[in-house]
Amino acid sequence: MHKELFYKISLALLGVSMLALGIIMLSARGLLINYLAYFTGAILLIHGVRNLFHFITRGGRLGGEHGKAKLITAAVNIAGGAAMAAVPELTFLMMIYVLCAYFMFNGASKLFDFIVAKAEHERGHYIDLAAFAFYFVFAALMIGNRRRDDVFFVLAGIYSLLLGTEMVSDLISLVIPQRVKNDLKRHIRISPPVFVTTFLPLGTLRRINEYLSADDAPVQLPQGADEQSPPDIEIMVHVSEDGAGRIGHLDLYFGGEVISYGNHDNASHRLFGVLGDGVLFTADREIYLDFSVEHDRQVIFSYGLRLTPEQKEAVRSEIELMKADSYPWEPPIQQAVERYGDDKVDPSGFKDYCSELWYGTHAKFRKFSRGKFRTYSILSTNCVLLTDTILGKAGTDIVCISGVSSPGIYYDYLERLYLARQTMVISKTIYNKASIRSLKKKG
């Protein structure tokens, strides 16, 4: 109850603030150049001092890489905040160029999507080309135009108005009594920028780790839905403190099996792993959860959704279509076991992820023979797009407005629906080593 009330209050404050900021940017943007730099600098300073205080007061529990990361973050935030307050004009100019770089990065990802879709003879690939042109035109306007300040504030103002309207709309839907809606129509939903949402799961993971590091903190983490009424589908957001795990991974559980997609065949990696053959695998849920938590040292945020019979059938049909566009594939260790026998194969000699996953879970792998998922791209045709394609049949209304899809966007969306309560998201379960071992004891 308290968590839901806090969510409503924060949604109201953020929504009204974004609307007010959007109006000011569009009507009195000239006054904001210095104030925006001062405000951003103050936020960074406060955040940096908070991190430094947290590191000093809890330094004994924040050792290792996490403690170093918090100390470095504090130093960078304090230095950046002081610089912004001291030289606001230069700070604002840097903000414009950062935004330009962000637009150009999104545009490059859309151009890449167009090239891949064209090669795969996919329909609708000219939409990606149009998106590429959109991003690069605005980047060019901001770089080469003497009135780039005006362009920046117009874009930022419109975006702030749209995001604020989205938040106020969500608040109204919470305040006004209504029945639980499972028949959400798919439409454009404004999400925070990808550089804001990308590391949201990592931030939550670190807060959990700090919570569990306290001397008086209980080990048991909150569990999700009632066992008597399990969800119809689960969306699982994976995150860890290591490497690419900081950005996260997304997969789902439906019809008695985990369904996951990624760039798992090391032999097909191109451009330092940015591209590769798309690999789809299915696995037993309990075994896969145990492998992900114990072997990959991940924490998993699992959101359960309630579906109507029609939605379940639509999701099932989409999954079957994907499997029809793919063929069975065996990782190196599976090929070796089938050729020489299990007792003659040393698993330590196979370091690729698919081999480790097969040996630990006996997952079943497939590669795509056609379609957009035949080639994996870390920027777009990734685990997020596959999950979104399947969930689209259930009526979810998230649409990524940026050129890059990250698991953090889905995490933000699902977390908001879960806190809102009266939605199709009915449960949230956190899996870490403590909760997995607790489940094993119950089993």
C-alpha positions as CSV (number, residue, x, y, z in Angstrom):
1,M,0.0,0.0,0.0
2,H,2.8,2.5,1.0
3,K,4.8,1.5,-2.1
4,E,1.8,2.1,-4.4
5,L,1.0,5.5,-2.7
6,F,4.7,6.6,-3.1
7,Y,4.6,5.6,-6.8
8,K,1.5,7.7,-7.4
9,I,3.0,10.7,-5.6
10,S,6.3,10.4,-7.5
11,L,4.4,9.9,-10.8
12,A,2.4,13.1,-10.1
13,L,5.5,15.2,-9.2
14,L,7.5,13.9,-12.2
15,G,4.6,14.3,-14.6
16,V,3.9,17.9,-13.6
17,S,7.6,18.8,-13.5
18,M,8.2,17.4,-17.0
19,L,5.1,19.3,-18.4
20,A,6.3,22.6,-16.7
21,L,9.9,22.1,-18.0
22,G,8.6,21.4,-21.5
23,I,6.5,24.6,-21.5
24,I,9.4,26.7,-20.2
25,M,11.8,25.2,-22.8
26,L,9.4,26.1,-25.6
27,S,8.4,29.6,-24.4
28,A,11.4,31.0,-22.5
29,R,14.3,28.8,-23.6
30,G,16.8,31.7,-23.6
31,L,16.6,32.0,-19.8
32,L,17.4,28.3,-19.3
33,I,20.9,28.1,-20.7
34,N,22.6,29.0,-17.4
35,Y,19.9,27.7,-15.1
36,L,19.9,24.3,-16.8
37,A,23.7,24.0,-16.3
38,Y,23.5,25.1,-12.7
39,F,20.6,22.7,-12.0
40,T,22.4,19.7,-13.7
41,G,25.7,20.6,-11.9
42,A,23.9,20.7,-8.5
43,I,22.3,17.3,-9.1
44,L,25.7,15.8,-10.0
45,L,27.2,17.4,-6.9
46,I,24.5,16.1,-4.6
47,H,24.8,12.6,-6.1
48,G,28.5,12.6,-5.9
49,V,28.6,13.8,-2.2
50,R,25.9,11.1,-1.4
51,N,28.0,8.4,-3.0
52,L,31.1,9.6,-1.2
53,F,29.3,9.7,2.1
54,H,27.9,6.2,1.4
55,F,31.4,4.9,0.6
56,I,32.9,6.4,3.8
57,T,30.1,5.3,6.2
58,R,29.8,1.8,4.7
59,G,33.3,1.3,3.4
60,G,33.7,-1.9,5.3
61,R,30.8,-3.5,3.5
62,L,31.6,-2.1,0.0
63,G,35.0,-3.5,-0.6
64,G,36.4,-4.8,-3.9
65,E,35.3,-3.6,-7.3
66,H,31.9,-2.3,-6.1
67,G,33.6,0.0,-3.6
68,K,36.1,1.3,-6.2
69,A,33.3,1.9,-8.6
70,K,31.3,3.9,-6.1
71,L,34.4,6.0,-5.2
72,I,35.2,6.7,-8.8
73,T,31.6,7.6,-9.6
74,A,31.6,10.0,-6.6
75,A,34.8,11.7,-7.8
76,V,33.5,12.1,-11.4
77,N,30.1,13.4,-10.3
78,I,31.7,16.0,-7.9
79,A,34.2,17.2,-10.5
80,G,31.6,17.3,-13.3
81,G,29.1,19.1,-11.1
82,A,31.6,21.7,-10.1
83,A,32.7,22.3,-13.7
84,M,29.1,22.8,-14.8
85,A,28.5,25.4,-12.1
86,A,31.7,27.2,-12.9
87,V,31.4,27.3,-16.7
88,P,27.6,27.0,-17.6
89,E,28.0,28.2,-21.3
90,L,30.6,25.6,-22.1
91,T,28.6,23.0,-20.3
92,F,25.5,23.7,-22.3
93,L,27.5,23.5,-25.6
94,M,28.9,20.1,-24.5
95,M,25.3,18.9,-23.8
96,I,24.3,19.8,-27.3
97,Y,27.2,17.9,-28.8
98,V,26.5,14.9,-26.6
99,L,22.9,14.9,-27.8
100,C,24.2,15.1,-31.4
101,A,26.4,12.1,-30.8
102,Y,23.4,10.3,-29.3
103,F,21.3,11.1,-32.4
104,M,24.1,10.0,-34.8
105,F,24.6,6.7,-32.8
106,N,20.9,6.0,-33.1
107,G,21.0,6.9,-36.8
108,A,23.9,4.6,-37.5
109,S,22.1,1.7,-35.7
110,K,19.0,2.3,-38.0
111,L,21.2,2.4,-41.1
112,F,22.7,-0.9,-40.0
113,D,19.2,-2.3,-39.5
114,F,18.2,-1.2,-43.0
115,I,21.3,-2.9,-44.5
116,V,20.6,-6.2,-42.7
117,A,16.8,-6.1,-43.5
118,K,17.6,-5.4,-47.1
119,A,19.9,-8.4,-47.3
120,E,17.3,-10.6,-45.6
121,H,14.6,-9.3,-47.9
122,E,12.5,-8.2,-44.9
123,R,9.4,-6.0,-45.4
124,G,9.3,-2.5,-44.0
125,H,13.1,-2.0,-44.1
126,Y,12.6,1.5,-45.6
127,I,11.2,2.6,-42.2
128,D,14.7,2.1,-40.8
129,L,16.1,4.2,-43.7
130,A,13.6,6.9,-42.8
131,A,14.6,6.8,-39.2
132,F,18.3,7.0,-40.1
133,A,17.5,10.2,-42.2
134,F,15.5,11.6,-39.3
135,Y,18.3,11.2,-36.7
136,F,21.0,12.5,-39.0
137,V,19.0,15.5,-40.2
138,F,18.4,16.7,-36.7
139,A,22.1,16.0,-35.7
140,A,23.2,18.1,-38.7
141,L,20.7,20.9,-37.8
142,M,22.2,21.1,-34.3
143,I,25.8,20.9,-35.4
144,G,25.8,23.2,-38.5
145,N,23.1,25.7,-37.4
146,R,23.9,28.9,-35.6
147,R,20.5,28.6,-33.9
148,R,21.3,25.2,-32.5
149,D,20.3,26.4,-29.0
150,D,16.7,26.9,-30.3
151,V,16.7,23.5,-32.0
152,F,17.9,21.8,-28.8
153,F,15.2,23.4,-26.7
154,V,12.4,22.8,-29.2
155,L,13.4,19.1,-29.3
156,A,13.9,18.8,-25.5
157,G,10.7,20.7,-24.9
158,I,8.5,18.5,-27.1
159,Y,10.0,15.4,-25.6
160,S,9.4,16.7,-22.1
161,L,5.8,17.5,-22.9
162,L,5.2,14.0,-24.3
163,L,6.9,12.3,-21.4
164,G,5.0,14.4,-18.9
165,T,1.7,13.7,-20.6
166,E,2.5,10.0,-20.5
167,M,3.1,10.1,-16.8
168,V,0.0,12.1,-16.0
169,S,-2.1,9.7,-18.2
170,D,-0.7,6.8,-16.2
171,L,-1.6,8.6,-12.9
172,I,-5.2,9.2,-14.1
173,S,-5.6,5.6,-15.0
174,L,-4.5,4.7,-11.4
175,V,-6.7,7.2,-9.6
176,I,-9.9,6.5,-11.6
177,P,-11.2,3.0,-10.6
178,Q,-11.3,0.6,-13.5
179,R,-11.2,-3.1,-14.1
180,V,-8.0,-4.9,-14.8
181,K,-7.2,-4.5,-18.4
182,N,-5.7,-7.4,-20.3
183,D,-6.7,-6.1,-23.7
184,L,-4.2,-3.3,-24.0
185,K,-3.9,-2.0,-27.5
186,R,-0.4,-1.6,-28.9
187,H,0.4,2.1,-29.4
188,I,3.3,4.5,-29.1
189,R,4.4,4.8,-25.5
190,I,7.0,7.4,-24.6
191,S,9.9,5.9,-22.7
192,P,12.8,7.6,-21.0
193,P,16.0,7.9,-23.2
194,V,18.0,4.7,-23.6
195,F,21.0,6.2,-21.8
196,V,18.7,6.6,-18.8
197,T,17.1,3.2,-18.8
198,T,20.1,1.0,-19.9
199,F,21.6,0.7,-16.4
200,L,18.4,0.7,-14.3
201,P,18.6,-3.0,-13.6
202,L,22.2,-2.7,-12.6
203,G,21.3,0.1,-10.2
204,T,18.6,-2.0,-8.6
205,L,21.0,-4.9,-8.3
206,R,23.6,-2.7,-6.5
207,R,20.9,-1.5,-4.1
208,I,19.9,-5.1,-3.3
209,N,23.6,-6.0,-2.8
210,E,24.0,-3.1,-0.4
211,Y,20.8,-4.1,1.4
212,L,22.0,-7.6,1.9
213,S,25.4,-6.5,3.0
214,A,23.9,-4.8,6.1
215,D,24.5,-6.8,9.3
216,D,20.8,-6.8,10.2
217,A,19.4,-7.4,6.8
218,P,17.4,-10.7,6.2
219,V,18.6,-13.0,3.5
220,Q,15.2,-13.8,2.0
221,L,14.2,-11.6,-0.9
222,P,10.6,-10.8,-1.8
223,Q,8.8,-13.4,-3.9
224,G,6.1,-13.0,-6.5
225,A,2.7,-14.4,-7.3
226,D,0.6,-16.8,-5.3
227,E,1.6,-20.4,-6.1
228,Q,-2.1,-21.2,-6.5
229,S,-2.5,-18.7,-9.3
230,P,0.8,-18.6,-11.3
231,P,1.2,-16.1,-14.2
232,D,0.7,-17.1,-17.8
233,I,4.0,-15.8,-19.0
234,E,7.1,-14.5,-17.3
235,I,9.5,-11.9,-18.6
236,M,13.0,-12.3,-17.0
237,V,15.5,-9.5,-16.9
238,H,19.0,-10.7,-16.2
239,V,21.8,-8.5,-14.8
240,S,25.2,-8.9,-13.2
241,E,28.2,-6.8,-12.1
242,D,30.4,-8.3,-14.8
243,G,31.0,-7.1,-18.4
244,A,28.1,-7.1,-20.7
245,G,25.9,-8.4,-17.8
246,R,25.7,-4.8,-16.6
247,I,23.5,-3.9,-19.6
248,G,21.5,-7.1,-19.0
249,H,19.7,-9.8,-20.9
250,L,16.0,-10.5,-21.6
251,D,14.2,-13.8,-22.0
252,L,10.8,-15.3,-21.3
253,Y,9.1,-18.3,-19.8
254,F,6.0,-19.6,-21.6
255,G,4.4,-23.0,-22.2
256,G,6.6,-24.9,-19.8
257,E,9.9,-23.7,-21.3
258,V,12.3,-20.7,-21.2
259,I,12.8,-19.1,-24.6
260,S,15.9,-17.0,-25.1
261,Y,17.8,-15.5,-28.0
262,G,21.3,-14.2,-28.4
263,N,24.7,-14.1,-30.2
264,H,25.8,-17.4,-28.6
265,D,27.8,-19.0,-31.4
266,N,31.3,-17.8,-30.9
267,A,32.4,-19.1,-34.3
268,S,30.0,-16.8,-36.0
269,H,31.0,-13.6,-34.2
270,R,31.8,-10.6,-36.5
271,L,32.8,-7.0,-35.7
272,F,34.0,-8.0,-32.2
273,G,30.7,-9.7,-31.3
274,V,28.4,-6.9,-32.5
275,L,27.1,-9.3,-35.2
276,G,26.6,-13.0,-35.4
277,D,24.2,-15.9,-36.2
278,G,21.0,-15.5,-34.1
279,V,20.7,-18.5,-31.8
280,L,17.4,-19.4,-30.1
281,F,17.3,-21.9,-27.3
282,T,14.8,-23.4,-25.0
283,A,15.4,-24.8,-21.5
284,D,13.8,-26.1,-18.4
285,R,13.0,-23.1,-16.1
286,E,14.3,-24.3,-12.8
287,I,17.5,-25.7,-14.2
288,Y,18.1,-22.5,-16.3
289,L,17.4,-20.2,-13.3
290,D,19.9,-22.2,-11.2
291,F,22.5,-22.1,-14.0
292,S,22.1,-18.3,-14.6
293,V,22.4,-17.5,-10.9
294,E,25.1,-19.9,-9.8
295,H,27.2,-20.2,-13.0
296,D,26.7,-16.8,-14.6
297,R,26.5,-15.0,-11.2
298,Q,23.3,-13.1,-12.3
299,V,20.3,-11.7,-10.5
300,I,17.0,-12.1,-12.3
301,F,14.0,-9.9,-12.0
302,S,11.1,-12.0,-13.2
303,Y,7.7,-10.2,-14.0
304,G,4.6,-12.4,-14.3
305,L,1.8,-11.4,-16.7
306,R,-1.8,-12.5,-16.8
307,L,-3.1,-13.2,-20.3
308,T,-6.5,-14.0,-21.8
309,P,-7.0,-17.3,-23.7
310,E,-6.9,-15.3,-27.0
311,Q,-3.6,-13.7,-26.0
312,K,-2.0,-17.0,-24.9
313,E,-3.0,-18.5,-28.3
314,A,-1.5,-15.5,-30.2
315,V,1.8,-15.8,-28.2
316,R,1.9,-19.5,-28.8
317,S,1.4,-19.1,-32.5
318,E,4.1,-16.4,-32.8
319,I,6.6,-18.7,-31.0
320,E,5.7,-21.6,-33.3
321,L,6.3,-19.3,-36.4
322,M,9.7,-18.5,-35.1
323,K,10.6,-22.1,-34.6
324,A,9.3,-22.8,-38.1
325,D,11.8,-20.3,-39.5
326,S,14.7,-22.1,-37.7
327,Y,16.5,-25.4,-37.6
328,P,18.2,-27.5,-34.9
329,W,21.8,-26.6,-34.1
330,E,24.3,-28.2,-31.8
331,P,27.0,-26.4,-29.8
332,P,30.6,-27.9,-30.0
333,I,30.4,-29.9,-26.8
334,Q,27.1,-31.5,-27.8
335,Q,28.7,-32.6,-31.1
336,A,31.7,-34.0,-29.3
337,V,29.5,-35.9,-26.8
338,E,27.4,-37.4,-29.5
339,R,30.5,-38.4,-31.5
340,Y,32.8,-39.8,-28.7
341,G,30.5,-40.4,-25.7
342,D,30.0,-38.4,-22.5
343,D,32.7,-40.2,-20.5
344,K,35.4,-39.3,-23.1
345,V,34.7,-35.5,-23.3
346,D,36.3,-33.1,-20.9
347,P,33.9,-30.1,-20.5
348,S,36.7,-27.8,-19.3
349,G,38.0,-27.8,-22.9
350,F,34.9,-26.0,-24.1
351,K,34.7,-22.4,-23.0
352,D,32.0,-21.0,-25.4
353,Y,28.7,-20.0,-23.7
354,C,26.5,-22.5,-25.7
355,S,28.7,-25.4,-24.7
356,E,28.6,-24.4,-21.0
357,L,24.9,-23.8,-21.2
358,W,24.2,-27.2,-22.8
359,Y,26.4,-29.0,-20.4
360,G,24.7,-27.3,-17.4
361,T,21.1,-27.4,-18.6
362,H,20.8,-29.6,-21.8
363,A,19.1,-26.7,-23.5
364,K,17.9,-27.2,-27.1
365,F,19.4,-24.8,-29.7
366,R,18.1,-23.5,-33.0
367,K,19.4,-21.1,-35.7
368,F,17.3,-19.1,-38.0
369,S,17.2,-20.0,-41.7
370,R,15.4,-16.8,-42.7
371,G,13.8,-13.7,-41.3
372,K,15.1,-10.7,-39.3
373,F,16.4,-12.9,-36.5
374,R,18.8,-14.8,-38.7
375,T,21.5,-12.2,-38.1
376,Y,21.9,-11.0,-34.5
377,S,22.8,-7.4,-33.9
378,I,23.6,-6.1,-30.4
379,L,22.1,-2.7,-31.2
380,S,18.7,-3.8,-32.5
381,T,18.0,-7.4,-33.5
382,N,18.7,-8.7,-30.1
383,C,17.0,-10.4,-27.1
384,V,14.8,-7.3,-26.5
385,L,13.4,-7.3,-30.1
386,L,12.6,-11.0,-30.0
387,T,10.8,-10.7,-26.6
388,D,9.0,-7.6,-27.8
389,T,7.9,-9.4,-31.0
390,I,6.4,-12.2,-29.0
391,L,4.8,-9.9,-26.4
392,G,3.3,-7.7,-29.1
393,K,0.8,-10.5,-29.7
394,A,-0.3,-10.1,-26.0
395,G,-1.1,-6.4,-26.5
396,T,1.9,-4.8,-24.7
397,D,2.2,-1.1,-25.5
398,I,5.9,-0.4,-25.2
399,V,7.6,0.9,-28.3
400,C,11.2,1.9,-28.2
401,I,11.5,5.4,-29.7
402,S,15.3,5.3,-29.9
403,G,17.5,3.4,-32.3
404,V,18.9,1.1,-29.7
405,S,16.9,-1.5,-27.7
406,S,18.1,-2.3,-24.2
407,P,16.7,-4.6,-21.5
408,G,16.6,-1.6,-19.2
409,I,13.7,-0.1,-21.3
410,Y,11.6,-3.2,-20.7
411,Y,12.7,-3.3,-17.0
412,D,11.4,0.3,-16.6
413,Y,8.2,-0.5,-18.4
414,L,7.4,-3.7,-16.4
415,E,8.4,-2.1,-13.1
416,R,6.0,0.8,-13.7
417,L,3.2,-1.6,-14.6
418,Y,3.9,-3.8,-11.5
419,L,3.8,-0.7,-9.2
420,A,0.6,0.4,-10.8
421,R,-1.1,-2.8,-9.8
422,Q,-4.2,-2.7,-12.0
423,T,-2.4,-4.0,-15.0
424,M,-1.6,-7.3,-16.7
425,V,1.7,-7.5,-14.6
426,I,0.6,-9.4,-11.5
427,S,3.9,-10.5,-9.9
428,K,7.5,-9.7,-9.5
429,T,10.1,-12.3,-8.2
430,I,13.8,-11.7,-7.6
431,Y,16.1,-14.6,-8.0
432,N,19.6,-14.5,-6.5
433,K,21.7,-17.2,-4.8
434,A,19.8,-16.9,-1.5
435,S,16.4,-17.3,-3.1
436,I,17.4,-20.1,-5.4
437,R,18.9,-22.1,-2.5
438,S,15.7,-21.4,-0.5
439,L,13.6,-22.8,-3.4
440,K,15.9,-25.9,-3.6
441,K,15.3,-26.6,0.1
442,K,11.5,-26.3,-0.3
443,G,11.7,-28.7,-3.3
